[in-house]
Amino acid sequence: MPERTASAARKADTLLLVGCGQMGSAMLRGWMVRDAAAGFIAIEPAGLPASFADAAGIAWHAAAEELPDDLTPDAVVFAVKPQIINDVLPAYRRWVRPQTLFLSIAAGITISGIARHLGEAAIIRTMPNTPAAIGRGITVACANPLVTLEQRGLCEALLAAIGESAWVEDEALLDPVTAVSGSGPAYVFLLIEALAEAGEHAGLPADLALRLARETVAGSGELARLSQENPARLREAVTSPGGTTRAALDVLMAKDGLARLLDRAVAAATKRSRELAN
């Protein structure tokens, strides 16, 4: 996956977040913890989320119409569901100017699709994931030609506040990115659920089975992140010939096992991401 280095990151003066649901909230928490902007404005029709009741420094509004025309945000971030983004975008065209960067996290919605509503705007399409809430997300970004090096730097600063990031030049790659890392946390949470349930079936108390599953997945993920070895070598290091792990892997690595299931899952998610663009 090709990466492109942006200019030096800088802090935003004003960041306008449109949508504060699951992903929007996760990003906003990460930005606030790391002081990614001097001021935050959030548009959320449902009102102030309970988790932000004690948060200072955020101006909450129900709709774009409540904002003044002379507002000059450095970045406008669209964190709304792809099913409604086409209805949301037109209200923000009045803030299109060369200095304003527009970021979208809506799965499947292309840069050209966004530009149909905004016009000649600097647009970066991104795909983050929910570990952004604890600064451990991974986001992949793709920019249109109107995005300046300074705006790339601003994007880098926002993404660095919520985890790691990578750039791609081919926007089509964002569909499989969505399927792997955007949707990926749900796969991992399902693994924890399934492993805990299997432990219960084997006779463990429910609370102990869940604790074992959760900490094993979390610890193994951290080991994989910090290790210089690839995952296959780490797996082999746990597996003794004829042992318990080998018996389990013979099931998981069968022809119709975990690898095949994940391949089908990622293919289905990729297909759905492409469908959302239409």
C-alpha positions as CSV (number, residue, x, y, z in Angstrom):
1,M,0.0,0.0,0.0
2,P,1.8,3.2,-1.1
3,E,2.2,6.0,1.4
4,R,2.8,9.6,0.8
5,T,4.4,12.0,3.3
6,A,2.6,15.2,4.1
7,S,4.1,18.5,5.2
8,A,4.7,19.2,8.9
9,A,1.5,18.7,10.9
10,R,-0.2,21.7,12.4
11,K,-3.0,22.3,14.9
12,A,-6.3,23.4,13.6
13,D,-7.9,26.7,14.8
14,T,-11.5,25.6,14.3
15,L,-12.6,22.0,13.5
16,L,-16.3,21.5,12.5
17,L,-17.5,17.9,13.1
18,V,-20.7,16.9,11.3
19,G,-22.3,13.9,13.1
20,C,-21.4,12.7,16.6
21,G,-22.5,9.1,16.6
22,Q,-20.3,6.1,17.4
23,M,-17.4,7.0,15.1
24,G,-17.7,10.8,15.3
25,S,-17.7,10.5,19.1
26,A,-14.6,8.3,19.0
27,M,-12.7,10.7,16.8
28,L,-13.8,13.8,18.9
29,R,-12.6,12.2,22.1
30,G,-9.2,11.4,20.5
31,W,-8.9,15.0,19.2
32,M,-9.8,16.5,22.5
33,V,-7.4,14.4,24.5
34,R,-4.6,15.3,22.2
35,D,-5.6,19.0,21.8
36,A,-5.8,18.6,18.0
37,A,-7.7,21.9,17.6
38,A,-8.1,25.2,19.4
39,G,-11.9,25.0,19.1
40,F,-14.5,22.4,18.2
41,I,-17.9,22.8,16.7
42,A,-20.2,19.8,16.5
43,I,-23.4,19.3,14.5
44,E,-25.6,16.6,16.0
45,P,-29.4,16.7,15.4
46,A,-29.9,14.3,18.4
47,G,-28.3,16.8,20.7
48,L,-25.4,16.6,23.1
49,P,-24.3,13.0,23.6
50,A,-24.4,12.0,27.3
51,S,-20.7,11.0,27.2
52,F,-19.8,14.7,26.5
53,A,-22.0,16.2,29.1
54,D,-19.0,17.4,31.1
55,A,-16.8,18.2,28.2
56,A,-15.8,21.9,27.8
57,G,-14.7,23.6,24.6
58,I,-17.3,22.2,22.2
59,A,-20.0,24.3,20.6
60,W,-23.0,22.1,20.0
61,H,-25.6,22.8,17.2
62,A,-28.5,20.8,15.8
63,A,-28.0,21.9,12.2
64,A,-25.7,23.7,9.8
65,E,-28.3,26.5,9.4
66,E,-27.5,27.6,13.0
67,L,-23.9,28.4,12.0
68,P,-22.9,31.9,10.8
69,D,-21.9,32.4,7.2
70,D,-18.6,34.1,8.3
71,L,-17.4,30.9,10.1
72,T,-14.0,29.9,8.8
73,P,-13.3,26.4,9.9
74,D,-9.9,24.9,8.9
75,A,-11.5,21.5,8.5
76,V,-15.0,20.1,8.1
77,V,-15.3,16.5,9.0
78,F,-18.3,14.5,7.9
79,A,-19.0,11.6,10.3
80,V,-22.5,10.8,9.2
81,K,-23.9,7.5,7.8
82,P,-23.3,7.0,4.1
83,Q,-27.1,6.5,3.6
84,I,-27.7,10.2,4.6
85,I,-24.6,12.0,3.5
86,N,-26.0,13.1,0.2
87,D,-28.7,14.9,2.1
88,V,-26.2,16.5,4.5
89,L,-23.5,17.8,2.2
90,P,-25.3,20.6,0.3
91,A,-25.7,22.7,3.5
92,Y,-21.9,23.0,3.8
93,R,-21.2,24.2,0.3
94,R,-21.2,27.8,1.6
95,W,-17.9,27.2,3.5
96,V,-16.1,25.9,0.4
97,R,-12.9,28.0,-0.1
98,P,-9.3,27.0,-0.9
99,Q,-8.3,27.2,2.8
100,T,-11.0,24.8,4.1
101,L,-10.4,21.1,4.1
102,F,-13.3,18.7,3.9
103,L,-12.8,15.2,5.3
104,S,-15.3,12.3,5.0
105,I,-15.4,9.0,6.9
106,A,-18.5,7.8,5.1
107,A,-17.9,4.3,3.9
108,G,-18.3,3.8,0.1
109,I,-18.9,7.5,-0.7
110,T,-16.4,8.6,-3.3
111,I,-14.5,11.8,-3.6
112,S,-16.4,12.6,-6.8
113,G,-19.7,11.9,-5.1
114,I,-18.8,14.4,-2.4
115,A,-17.6,17.0,-4.9
116,R,-21.0,16.8,-6.7
117,H,-22.5,18.5,-3.7
118,L,-19.6,20.7,-2.6
119,G,-18.1,21.8,-5.9
120,E,-14.4,22.7,-6.2
121,A,-13.4,21.8,-2.7
122,A,-10.3,20.3,-1.1
123,I,-11.5,16.8,-0.2
124,I,-9.9,13.9,1.6
125,R,-11.8,10.6,2.0
126,T,-10.7,8.6,5.0
127,M,-11.6,5.3,6.6
128,P,-10.8,5.2,10.4
129,N,-11.9,2.7,12.9
130,T,-13.4,2.8,16.4
131,P,-10.1,2.2,18.4
132,A,-9.6,5.9,17.5
133,A,-11.5,6.6,20.8
134,I,-8.4,5.4,22.7
135,G,-5.8,6.8,20.3
136,R,-5.2,3.3,18.8
137,G,-7.1,3.6,15.5
138,I,-5.8,3.1,12.0
139,T,-7.0,5.4,9.3
140,V,-6.3,5.3,5.5
141,A,-6.7,8.5,3.5
142,C,-7.0,9.5,-0.1
143,A,-6.9,13.1,-1.3
144,N,-8.1,14.9,-4.4
145,P,-5.8,17.2,-6.4
146,L,-7.1,20.4,-4.7
147,V,-5.7,19.3,-1.3
148,T,-2.5,21.3,-0.6
149,L,0.5,20.0,1.3
150,E,-0.4,22.2,4.2
151,Q,-3.9,20.6,4.3
152,R,-2.3,17.1,4.1
153,G,-0.3,18.2,7.1
154,L,-3.5,19.2,8.9
155,C,-5.1,15.9,8.1
156,E,-1.9,14.1,9.4
157,A,-2.3,16.0,12.7
158,L,-6.0,15.0,13.1
159,L,-5.2,11.4,12.2
160,A,-2.1,11.2,14.5
161,A,-4.4,12.3,17.4
162,I,-6.4,9.1,17.0
163,G,-3.8,6.6,16.0
164,E,-1.8,5.6,13.0
165,S,-2.4,6.5,9.3
166,A,-1.5,5.7,5.8
167,W,-2.2,7.3,2.4
168,V,-3.3,5.7,-0.9
169,E,-3.3,7.3,-4.3
170,D,-5.8,4.8,-5.7
171,E,-9.2,5.6,-4.2
172,A,-10.6,2.2,-5.2
173,L,-8.4,0.7,-2.4
174,L,-10.5,2.3,0.2
175,D,-13.2,-0.3,-0.4
176,P,-11.1,-3.3,0.8
177,V,-9.5,-1.0,3.5
178,T,-13.1,-0.4,4.8
179,A,-13.6,-4.2,4.8
180,V,-10.4,-5.0,6.6
181,S,-9.8,-2.2,9.1
182,G,-13.0,-0.1,9.1
183,S,-15.2,-3.1,9.9
184,G,-12.3,-5.1,11.4
185,P,-13.0,-4.2,15.1
186,A,-16.4,-5.9,14.8
187,Y,-14.6,-9.1,13.7
188,V,-12.3,-9.0,16.6
189,F,-15.1,-8.3,19.1
190,L,-17.0,-11.3,17.6
191,L,-13.8,-13.4,18.1
192,I,-13.9,-12.5,21.8
193,E,-17.5,-13.3,22.1
194,A,-17.1,-16.7,20.3
195,L,-14.0,-17.6,22.3
196,A,-15.7,-16.8,25.6
197,E,-18.7,-18.8,24.6
198,A,-16.6,-21.8,23.6
199,G,-14.9,-21.5,27.0
200,E,-18.2,-21.7,28.7
201,H,-19.2,-24.8,26.6
202,A,-15.9,-26.4,27.8
203,G,-16.9,-25.8,31.4
204,L,-15.5,-22.4,32.4
205,P,-17.6,-19.9,34.5
206,A,-19.0,-17.2,32.2
207,D,-17.1,-14.3,33.8
208,L,-13.8,-16.2,33.7
209,A,-14.3,-17.3,30.1
210,L,-15.0,-13.7,29.0
211,R,-12.0,-12.4,30.9
212,L,-9.7,-15.0,29.4
213,A,-10.9,-14.3,25.9
214,R,-10.7,-10.5,26.2
215,E,-7.3,-10.4,27.7
216,T,-5.9,-13.1,25.4
217,V,-7.0,-11.2,22.3
218,A,-5.8,-7.8,23.6
219,G,-2.5,-9.2,24.7
220,S,-1.9,-11.2,21.5
221,G,-2.7,-8.1,19.5
222,E,-0.2,-6.0,21.4
223,L,2.4,-8.7,21.1
224,A,1.8,-8.8,17.3
225,R,2.1,-5.0,17.1
226,L,5.4,-4.8,19.1
227,S,7.1,-7.9,17.7
228,Q,9.5,-7.9,14.8
229,E,8.1,-11.4,13.8
230,N,5.3,-11.8,11.4
231,P,2.0,-13.3,12.6
232,A,2.7,-16.7,11.1
233,R,6.0,-17.0,13.1
234,L,4.2,-15.9,16.3
235,R,1.6,-18.6,15.7
236,E,4.2,-21.2,15.1
237,A,6.0,-20.3,18.3
238,V,2.8,-21.1,20.3
239,T,2.2,-24.4,18.5
240,S,3.9,-27.6,19.6
241,P,3.6,-30.7,17.4
242,G,0.9,-33.0,18.7
243,G,-0.2,-30.5,21.4
244,T,-3.4,-28.7,22.3
245,T,-2.8,-25.7,20.1
246,R,-2.1,-27.9,17.1
247,A,-5.4,-29.8,17.7
248,A,-7.3,-26.5,17.7
249,L,-5.5,-25.1,14.6
250,D,-6.3,-28.3,12.7
251,V,-9.9,-27.2,13.0
252,L,-9.4,-23.5,12.4
253,M,-7.0,-24.0,9.5
254,A,-9.1,-26.6,7.7
255,K,-10.2,-25.9,4.1
256,D,-13.5,-24.4,5.3
257,G,-11.9,-22.8,8.4
258,L,-11.2,-19.4,9.7
259,A,-9.1,-18.1,6.7
260,R,-11.9,-19.0,4.3
261,L,-14.6,-17.4,6.4
262,L,-12.6,-14.2,6.8
263,D,-11.9,-14.1,3.0
264,R,-15.7,-14.4,2.4
265,A,-16.4,-11.8,5.0
266,V,-13.9,-9.2,3.7
267,A,-15.2,-9.8,0.1
268,A,-18.8,-9.2,1.2
269,A,-17.8,-6.0,3.1
270,T,-15.8,-4.8,0.1
271,K,-18.7,-5.4,-2.3
272,R,-21.1,-3.5,0.1
273,S,-18.7,-0.6,0.3
274,R,-18.7,-0.3,-3.5
275,E,-22.5,-0.6,-3.6
276,L,-22.8,2.4,-1.2
277,A,-21.2,4.6,-3.8
278,N,-24.1,4.1,-6.2
